[in-house]
Amino acid sequence: MASRVSTNSSVAGSTKAPVERMRTVAGHLGHLTQKEEVALVEFKKICAEQELYTPASSERDLTRKASHDDGTMLRFLRARKFHVLDAFKQFKDTEVWRKTNQIDAVYENIDVDEYDETRRLYPQWTGRRDRRGIPLYLFEVRHLNSKAMAAYEQSLKRAEKKTAPATSRGPNGTPTKFLRLFALYENLTRFVMPLCSAVVQGRPNPETPITQSSNIVDISGVGLKQFWNLRSHMQDASTLATAHYPETLDRIFIIGAPSFFPTVWAWIKNWFDPITVSKIFILSASEVKPVLTELIPPANIPKKYGGELDFEFGMVPNIEPAMEEALEWVAPQSAGGSKRTFPMGPVRWEDGTDGSMTAVAVGSVGGKHRHDPIALVRPRAEGQQQVVTADLPSATTANGYAASTATTPPGEATKPLQTDTLPAGEAIENEKAQAHLEQGVQPTPIQGKA
């Protein structure tokens, strides 16, 4: 049966484990316990007091959304088991990290060819979803061979000054290769997730925004030496993702594992944090099709894994028919025949005054910034199922993130929260936050700012 990898054993668990656990929506918007709802309110309150979060406008015209949507805030809370002060610490560090490394600017201006070069070395969106509406990514590790990695390193050296802002080359900065990598995470949170949230057809919980992804990781043809050579590459990327894009991973299904894999897993799993390890499932050859088809419609599973989807690693997304129905194409890219898709490079959503969302291709081509409308998603008509639109990422909130508003100096990012450095009233309120959770006390409502 399917093997659930844990930190306590090489291989353990059953086929039912990944299937049943993937159906849960606990801790997500629309499915919160009373204590979790209290934690969310308290978390936003503390972040607002520290000027890291701006509540939605309370004015009648509702011209201003919250600076960060509830789906984003809940990711940080889930990552810290709804411990408010721990979530605040991670959220604050992330806001400072985004500002220090100019993440919004990186995504907006990255060279399209450099973006695609990076995309080919990491998990790629298939254009499809699992049965819960969560986007499905595919990663074939064998493509990260020594030749490909050496060529990529040379490309990074040639493009470093053009790709990375000056601040990322300082002692507190992030290397260019990781800024490129996080442009891919930005694409997940700023483009793919909002699209999957907006398309409610076939989703069992349309009231819940999509804030995670599922991954098929194919390690067939990967030798022991290649695994070892990829150690720092995977470890560093996982560490940064866990720190600044928490709870964006739902599950990883490893397929094509060589015979030696159970033996080397003992040291491979140390490359990742325990939470990530708990989400990894190893499928034997006989389990791939039955397990995947229970979780994913056959039409959305690549043919090589027993499904019906024409998709190979490296291709542009093969957009799901349900998404096609929701999209009004403006300037799509051809995907062969009558199929349409989104162009290479970064894409983000912009809000319309009528409640619509427009997908806009950004990034740079030949040194020139692009801003090309690609497709439109209109608001659903009255009476149709729809998600809570106030909690979908927007053009101004971009994965819940506006241009970073953190005012803390970069050096503060590594320091724990010290309530004794806050004004007395704020320190008291912050210390009360966790007590509220334990006692079920309703916190003071957040007051909107003018």
ZITA-V723935 format. One record per residue. PHI is phi in radians with two decimals (NA if undefined). OMEGA is omega in radians with two decimals (NA if undefined). Layout:
phi | omega
PHI | OMEGA
PHI | OMEGA
This chain:
phi | omega
NA | -3.09
-1.00 | -3.06
-1.77 | 3.06
-1.61 | -3.13
-1.40 | 3.10
-2.25 | 3.13
-1.36 | -3.07
-1.75 | -3.13
-2.67 | -3.12
-1.19 | -3.12
-2.49 | 3.13
-2.74 | 3.05
1.90 | -3.09
-2.63 | 3.13
-1.04 | -3.10
-1.14 | -3.07
-0.99 | -3.13
-1.17 | -3.12
-1.16 | -3.09
-1.20 | -3.09
-1.24 | 3.12
-1.29 | -3.13
-1.51 | -3.06
-1.25 | 3.04
-2.18 | 3.13
-1.03 | 3.13
1.46 | 3.12
-1.83 | -3.10
-0.97 | -3.11
1.59 | -3.10
-2.43 | -3.11
-1.68 | 2.98
-1.32 | 3.13
-1.05 | 3.13
-1.13 | 3.13
-1.20 | 3.07
-1.13 | 3.08
-1.08 | 3.14
-1.07 | 3.14
-1.08 | 3.13
-1.11 | 3.14
-1.11 | -3.13
-1.06 | 3.13
-1.15 | 3.13
-1.10 | 3.14
-1.12 | 3.14
-1.11 | 3.10
-1.18 | 3.13
-1.08 | -3.14
-1.60 | 3.10
1.04 | 3.04
-1.85 | -3.09
-2.55 | 3.09
-2.04 | -3.14
-1.11 | 3.07
-1.09 | 3.11
-1.10 | 3.10
-1.64 | 3.14
-1.29 | -3.03
-1.09 | -3.07
-1.38 | 3.09
0.87 | -3.07
-1.39 | -3.08
-2.24 | 3.05
-1.44 | 3.05
-1.10 | -3.13
-1.14 | 3.12
-2.37 | -3.12
-1.31 | -3.08
-1.12 | 3.10
-1.05 | 3.10
-1.17 | -3.12
-1.06 | -3.14
-1.21 | 3.08
-1.06 | 3.13
-1.18 | 3.12
-1.19 | 3.12
-1.08 | -3.12
-1.08 | -3.13
-1.97 | 3.07
0.93 | 3.09
1.09 | 2.98
-1.47 | -2.94
-1.04 | -3.07
-1.21 | 3.06
-1.16 | 3.11
-1.12 | 3.11
-1.09 | 3.13
-1.02 | -3.12
-1.18 | 3.13
-1.11 | 3.13
-1.08 | 3.12
-1.03 | -3.14
-1.18 | 3.11
-1.08 | 3.11
-1.15 | 3.12
-1.05 | -3.13
-1.12 | -3.13
-1.22 | -3.12
-1.04 | -3.08
-1.71 | 3.06
0.89 | -3.05
-1.04 | 3.13
-1.07 | -3.13
-1.20 | 3.10
-1.04 | -3.11
-1.15 | -3.09
-1.22 | -2.96
-2.08 | -3.08
-0.99 | 3.10
-1.11 | -3.05
-1.08 | 3.13
-1.14 | 3.11
-1.16 | 3.10
-1.07 | -3.10
-1.21 | 3.07
-1.06 | 3.11
-1.25 | -3.13
-0.97 | -3.08
-1.28 | 3.13
-1.91 | -3.08
-2.46 | 3.11
-0.94 | -3.07
-2.13 | 3.11
-1.24 | -3.14
-1.38 | -3.01
1.57 | -3.07
-2.16 | -3.11
-2.28 | 3.01
-1.48 | -3.05
-1.21 | 3.11
-1.70 | -3.13
1.61 | -3.14
-1.44 | -3.09
-1.09 | -3.09
-1.87 | 3.13
-1.93 | 3.10
-2.18 | 3.14
-2.39 | 3.06
-1.84 | -2.97
-1.18 | -3.07
-1.06 | 3.13
-1.22 | 3.12
-1.56 | 3.12
-1.46 | -3.06
-1.07 | 3.14
-1.14 | -3.14
-1.14 | -3.12
-1.20 | 3.10
-1.14 | 3.12
-1.12 | 3.14
-1.19 | 3.11
-1.08 | 3.10
-1.15 | 3.10
-1.10 | 3.13
-1.09 | -3.14
-1.12 | -3.13
-1.21 | -3.00
-1.78 | -2.97
-0.96 | -3.08
-1.15 | -3.12
-1.35 | -3.04
-1.47 | -2.97
-1.75 | 3.02
-1.18 | -3.07
-1.01 | -3.08
-1.11 | -3.08
-1.34 | -3.12
-1.72 | 3.11
-1.48 | -3.10
-1.13 | -3.14
-1.74 | -3.04
-1.53 | -3.12
-2.06 | 3.13
-0.99 | -3.12
-0.94 | -3.08
-1.08 | 3.12
-1.42 | 3.03
-1.10 | 3.06
-1.11 | 3.13
-1.03 | -3.10
-1.31 | 2.94
-1.11 | 3.08
-1.21 | 3.07
-1.15 | 3.08
-1.08 | 3.11
-1.11 | 3.08
-1.08 | -3.01
-1.45 | -3.07
-1.73 | -3.11
-2.19 | -3.02
-1.18 | -3.11
-1.07 | 3.09
-1.06 | 3.11
-1.13 | 3.13
-1.14 | 3.09
-1.19 | -3.07
-1.26 | -3.12
-1.60 | -3.05
-1.64 | -3.12
-1.02 | 3.10
1.45 | -3.13
-1.54 | -3.13
-1.26 | -3.13
-2.28 | -3.06
-1.14 | 3.14
-1.37 | -3.05
-1.84 | 3.09
-1.07 | 3.10
-1.44 | -3.10
-2.29 | -3.13
-2.44 | 3.09
-2.35 | 3.04
-1.94 | -3.04
-2.29 | 2.92
-1.77 | -3.13
-1.98 | -3.10
-1.69 | -3.13
-1.91 | 3.10
-1.13 | 3.12
1.36 | -3.13
-1.74 | -3.13
-1.58 | -3.10
-1.06 | -3.13
-1.11 | -3.14
-1.15 | 3.07
-0.98 | -3.09
-1.13 | -3.14
-1.14 | -3.12
-1.61 | -3.03
-0.96 | -3.09
-1.17 | 3.12
-1.01 | -3.10
-1.34 | -3.09
-1.13 | -3.12
-1.12 | 3.14
-1.11 | 3.14
-1.13 | -3.12
-1.10 | -3.13
-1.18 | 3.13
-1.12 | 3.13
-1.10 | -3.10
-1.28 | -2.96
-2.04 | 3.04
-2.27 | -3.04
-1.12 | 3.02
1.02 | 3.02
-1.65 | 3.12
-1.79 | 3.06
-1.62 | 3.12
-2.61 | 2.98
-2.11 | 3.05
-1.91 | 3.13
-1.59 | 3.12
-2.22 | 3.13
1.27 | -3.10
-1.12 | 3.10
-1.19 | -3.05
-1.06 | -3.10
-1.46 | -3.00
-1.05 | 3.12
-0.99 | -3.13
-1.26 | -3.07
-1.49 | -3.13
-1.04 | -3.11
-0.99 | 3.09
-1.71 | 3.09
-1.15 | -3.08
-1.15 | 3.10
-1.27 | 3.08
-1.29 | -3.02
-2.11 | 3.11
-1.28 | -3.07
-1.01 | -3.13
-1.14 | 3.10
-1.09 | 3.14
-1.03 | -3.12
-1.18 | -3.11
-1.75 | -3.10
-1.73 | 3.11
-2.22 | 3.12
-1.76 | -3.14
-1.87 | 3.03
-1.29 | -3.12
-0.99 | -3.11
-1.31 | -3.10
-1.64 | -3.01
-0.95 | -3.07
-1.15 | -3.10
-1.10 | -3.13
-1.23 | -3.11
-1.11 | -3.11
-1.24 | 3.05
-1.27 | -3.10
-1.73 | -3.03
-2.31 | 3.06
-1.02 | -3.14
-0.93 | -3.14
-1.13 | -3.10
-1.85 | 3.11
-1.77 | 3.10
-0.94 | -3.07
-0.99 | -3.08
-1.15 | 3.11
-1.95 | 3.04
1.68 | 3.14
-1.74 | -3.05
-2.08 | -3.02
-1.51 | 3.01
-1.43 | 3.12
-2.66 | 3.05
-2.10 | 3.12
-0.97 | -3.11
1.86 | -3.12
-1.33 | 3.00
-1.26 | -3.12
-0.99 | 3.05
-1.67 | -2.95
-1.10 | 3.14
-1.09 | -3.14
-0.94 | 3.13
-1.09 | 3.09
-1.28 | 3.09
-0.98 | -3.12
-1.16 | -3.11
-1.46 | -3.06
-1.67 | 2.93
-1.89 | -3.05
-1.23 | 3.08
-1.85 | 3.12
-2.56 | -3.09
-1.31 | 3.00
-1.69 | 3.11
-1.26 | 3.09
-1.98 | -3.12
1.75 | -3.11
1.12 | 3.14
-1.62 | -3.12
-1.24 | 3.12
-2.15 | -3.12
-2.67 | 3.13
-1.62 | -3.10
-1.26 | 3.05
-1.12 | 3.07
1.70 | -3.09
-1.22 | 3.09
-2.37 | 3.07
-2.45 | -3.11
-1.80 | 3.01
-2.14 | -3.12
-1.44 | 3.03
-1.70 | -3.14
-1.18 | -3.13
-1.63 | -3.13
1.60 | 3.13
-1.41 | 3.04
-2.19 | 3.11
-2.00 | 3.07
-1.40 | -3.08
-2.11 | 3.06
-1.39 | 3.13
-2.09 | -3.04
1.62 | -3.10
-2.13 | 3.08
-2.21 | -3.11
1.06 | 3.13
1.47 | -3.14
-1.90 | -3.14
-1.22 | 3.09
-1.91 | 3.09
-2.61 | -2.97
-1.93 | 3.05
-1.08 | -3.08
-1.96 | -3.07
-2.77 | -3.08
-2.21 | 2.99
-2.06 | -3.12
-1.54 | 3.10
-1.11 | -3.14
-1.20 | -3.14
-1.15 | -3.14
-1.02 | -3.14
1.74 | 3.08
-1.40 | 3.03
-1.10 | 3.04
-2.69 | 3.11
-1.41 | 3.11
-1.33 | -3.00
-1.10 | -3.13
-1.13 | -3.10
-1.85 | 3.04
-1.53 | 3.07
-1.03 | -3.13
-2.11 | 3.13
-1.05 | -3.09
-1.51 | -3.14
-1.80 | 3.00
0.58 | -3.05
1.15 | -3.08
1.47 | -3.10
-1.89 | 2.89
-1.53 | 3.00
-0.94 | -2.94
-0.95 | -3.12
-1.81 | -3.10
-1.08 | 3.13
-1.92 | -3.12
-1.29 | 3.09
-1.04 | -3.09
-0.90 | -3.11
-1.10 | -3.12
-1.27 | -3.04
-1.08 | -3.10
-1.69 | -3.11
-1.63 | 3.08
-1.22 | 3.12
-1.11 | 3.10
-1.97 | -3.08
-1.21 | -3.13
-1.32 | 3.09
-1.64 | -3.13
-1.60 | 3.01
-0.97 | -3.01
-0.91 | -3.10
-1.10 | -3.12
-1.22 | 3.13
-1.07 | 3.14
-1.09 | -3.13
-1.11 | 3.14
-1.15 | 3.12
-1.20 | 3.13
-1.37 | -2.99
-0.96 | -3.09
-1.22 | 3.09
-1.10 | 3.08
-1.02 | -3.11
-1.10 | -3.07
-1.18 | -3.05
-1.65 | -3.11
1.25 | -3.12
-1.37 | 3.11
-1.31 | -3.10
-1.35 | 3.07
-1.16 | -3.13
-1.02 | 3.10
-1.27 | 3.09
-1.60 | 3.12
-1.16 | 3.12
-1.62 | -3.14
-1.19 | NA
